[in-house]
Amino acid sequence: MKKTNKQPLTLIYPVPAFMVSCGESEKEHNIISIAWTGTICSTPPMCYISIRPERHSYDIIKRTKEFVINYTTKDLLFVMDWCGRNSGKNFKKFKEMNLTPAKAEKVSCPVIEESPVNIECKVIDILSLGSHDMFIAEVLNIQVAETYLNPKSGTINIQNNELIAYSQGNYLDLGKIIEQSGFSIKNKQ
């Protein structure tokens, strides 16, 4: 296969499309849309979000050292996109989008009640990387809608729940399972 060299750019896609809530008081509650996020450790459970320093939520999260990653479904796609295109400097996003700022269990910032999964996080380090700073965080608690739990095992089932991803300016459906992890060695046992 013939290949062409390209300039370095971000090309690890698709990535999750989430809404991150932050702020200690109702006056400063805000929502930022995030695609630069992911898991970085299993034990202890850790994740990251990367934010441009000029974004309104940046200073709030840097000061409070807390945020909540809220899953975005197809039903919340418009809200997530709108929150990413409008600044919390100019809008009270919970009010504008008719979202409910519900109480988190382990952090002082709100969860988005309408989101089916809320991951409460405590920042343990901030890395300045260039256009974005990476907020490395420990996962303190996860709130999950009962419809996302497998009835028999109690495990979290995020497949087939109309989650979305972001890829090069587009939103994508997620959910179709094509194979179970470990399938390449399962039949060799």
N, C-alpha and C positions, 0 to 999 in steps of 0.2 A: 504494500500500500504506500502510495506517495504521500509525503507530509510536507507542510509549509510551516516555517517558523513565524510566530506572532510576537508582538510586544507583550511584556508581562501585564496581566490583568486578573481580576477576580473571575474565576471560571469554574469554581466548585459549586455546581448547582444540581438539583434544586436545594434550597435551604428553607427551613421553617419560616412561616410568617406569623408572628405573635404580636400581641399587645402587651406592653409592659406598663404596669401601674406603679406609681410612686407618690411620695408626699406624706408628711406626718399629720397634717391637719386638712380639714375640708377646704380651707382657703388655698392650699398649695397642691391638692390632689391633681395628678396629671396622668395622661396616657401617651406613650410613645410607641409607634409601630417599629418593630425590630425584625430584621431578617438575619443579621449577623449574630447568631447565637448557637449554642450547642452544648453537648455534654463534654466534660473534660476529665472526669474521674468517677469511679463507681463507689469506692470506699475511702473516704466518705463521699456521698453523692455531691458532686460539684458541677457547676455549669458556668457559662459566661454570657455576657451581652457586650457588644461593642457599640459605642456611641460617639458621634462627633462632639467635640467640646462646645461648639456653638449651639447645640440643641438645648432647649429649655429644661428638659428633664436631667440633663447631664449634671448640673450643679446641685439639683435636689438629691439625686442618687449619691453623688460624691459626698455630700454633707451628711445624709442620713445613713448611708451604707446599707440600704435596704431597697428591695424592689420585688415585684411579683410578676412572673411570666404567666400570662393568661392565654390559653389556647384560643385560636381563631377557627371558627367553622364557616361554612358557606353562608349561614345566616348572619354572621358577624363580619363578612367580607367588606361591605360598604363602610361600616364603622371603622374597621381597621385601616382601610385605605384613607378615609377622611382624617383619622387621627394622625396618620403619617404625613399628610399634606398641609395640616394646619398647626400652628404653634400654640402651645399652652400659654404663651405670653399674651395671646390675643383672644383665646377661647377657654371656657371651662368645659372641657371635653366630656366629662361625665354628664353634665347638664345638656350640652348641645346634642349629644347622641342618645339621650334617654337611657343611660346606663346606671346601674346601681352600685355605688361604692360600698361593698360589704366588708365586715370585719375579718381581718386575717387572724390566724391563731398564734403565730410566732413572730410576726413583724408588725410595725405600726402603720405601714402603708396599706391601702385598701386592696382587696381582690375585686375583680369585675364579676359580679354575681351572675351575669348572663353567660359568662364563659364556663364551659363544662369542666375544665381542669385549670387549677391555679397553683403555681409552684412558688412558694414563699422562699426568698433568698436573702442571705446576709453576705455583704461584700467583705472579702478578706484581703483583696489586693487589687490595685489598679495599675495596668501597664499602659504607658503611652507608646503608641505604635506608629503614628503618622497621622493620617486623616481621622482615625478613630482611636479611642482609648478603650481597652478591654477591662471590664469589671468582672473579676473572677469571684465567684460566690459559692458558698455552701448552701445546699438545699436543706431548709429547716423543716418544711412541712409541705404536703401536697393535699389540696382539697379536690375531690373527684365526684362528679355527678354520679349517682347510683346507676344510671343507664350506661355508664362507661365501665362498670364492673362486671366481670364474668360471674353469673349467678352461682355456679358450682364451686369455683376456686377462689373467688374474691379478688383475682388479679385484675389489673387495669387493662382494658381492651380499647386501644385508641384506633384500631383499624375499623373501617367501614363507618366512621362517624363524621364524614364530610369535612375532614381537616384540609387545610390548604397549604401550599408552599409557594415560594417566590423563585422565579428564574428569569434573569435578564429582562426585567421590566414587565413580566407577566405573572399572573397567579395561576396555579395548577391545582387540580383535584389530587387528593391522596387517598389511599385506603385499600386499593385492590391488592390483596396478598397474592404474590406469584409463587412463593415457596417459603417453607419454614427454615429458619437458621439451622445449619447443621445437616441439611438434606444431602450434601455431597458425601458425607461419611455414614449417614444413617443406615443405608442398605448394605454397607460393607461389614457390619457387626455380626 
